Amino acid sequence: MASVAVKSIHVVFAAGGVAMIVLSSMVTIRADEAEQKSIESTPPRTAPDAATGSKPVRTIIIPMGPAGQERIKSEQPPPDWLTGPVPTIIIPTDPPPQEHIEPAQPPNGLYEPKRVRTITIRTDEVERTPTEAEQKRAEARQKRIGSAQPPKPKRSPRHLAGQKTLGFGNSVCSYRLQFNPAKQSEDAVGSTARLLFNWEDFRAPFGAFPDQDTYSEFDFDEYQQQCTNAVSRLNETTFVPLSGIEAYRRSLIEEFKDTCEFETIKVRGFSSPAALRDYRPASSCTRFIDALEGRTDTRAFFREFVAESCKKNSSPARCVEELSAKDPHFLLLTFGWGNCANQYTSRNNADGAQRERMRTRLQTQFSRLFKVKTIFCED
């Protein structure tokens, strides 16, 4: 069986109707009313189409089913198919999936299409001798290609050139960075990431004192050892040499020492209120020490303190009732002097604000240097 090599096959699917397979070297069949009528009513043409330069078209109606399939297989192109009519084969078929919607008119009542889809399948080009005009265009195109500058080779992305990925984070956010192990130590990069982004990893030990028993059983030696270890770790850890990171390290060490001093004095004040006066930054909080030492009326001061503390509460009466039931000595030490003095500690005063600005600048440096990406943050 002979085969026909064509430039394109144009297939028009129609819902509930037929599929038109048009073999043509140059023409494109459009599923509009004029073209449908021309397929139906135009007799075989013997001269090329003036508008498209296509070969004449011959129409063959192929029935559905095995008989139609055999007819397609037996259809032979004319011996002079390059100059004679090119066959148009119309084959009834089942409706395909609907994609592009166009109005279309049925050719001679063969079908009533509502939606059509046009698919163009490129096949092999017809082997023929190019015309003189085509040859000239090909030569001109080849000259343009030959004179063009070759494209510059693309550089490989920096993150693919020996880079390594490292994940880190804190209780709120998760991050990821990239670094070159040949240039930066992984330990230094990881330690710097934790120093700047995880405030829980490098911090002074806090005294957790939920009740009076904790104060009375406090181990001063153990707490002092925790403070010494925290300062030593901060001193000995190697960080990435960012601009200003050593100044930040020194400032953070001062915060650690101040925090340990504050917590130690507060616990000593539970059994000896006079020890609270040793924390010099909180000199304006001595009224609580006077009440704890009995230099003023402790009960009267306590009632005033409770009323003032509950003034902005959503339920002042309930707040007064709950605080009044607590031990005056314990409440005046923790909620009284403790809250008053806490605002003067190194982590909360002006030094703390300056330290936070230093950390923010270091975070920016670090993020730019190692392409830090935020993976997830809790709302």
MOSUL-V291713 format. One line per field, one symbol per residue. psi: psi as a letter, one per 20 degrees, with the letter a starting at -180 (. if undefined). burial: + if it has 9 or more other C-alpha atoms within 8 Angstrom, else -. A space follows every 50 residues. Layout:
psi=???
burial=???
This chain:
psi=pqqpprhqpppopppjcrpooooqhhqpppmrgghghhhgiprpqiqqph gijrqqpppppprqahhhghhghiopqqhlhhiaqpqppopqrqprqpfp pqqqqpokjhrmqhqqppppopaqqporpqrgghgghgghhhggghiqpq qpppqpqhiinjqqppqraaigqqrqrprohihpphgggghhghghhnii hnqqpqoonhrhhhghjpohgghhhggghgggghhipprpmqoihhhhgg hhghggggghgghghghhighnhhhhiinhhlhjjihhhghhijhroggg hgggggghhjhjqhngghgggghhirpgggghgghehghghhijrhiiah hhghhhhghghhgggghhhjlppogqpq.
burial=-----+++++++++++++++++++++----++--+++-+----++--++- --+++++++--+-+---++-++----+---+--++++++++++-+--+-- +--++++---++++++++----+-----------+--------------- ------------++-+-+++--+++++++++--+---++++++++++++- -+-++--------++-------++-++--++--+----------+--++- ++++++++++++++++++++--+++++-+--+--++-++++++----+-- +++-+++--+-----+--++---+---+-++++++++++++--++++++- +++-+--++--++-+++--+-+-+-----
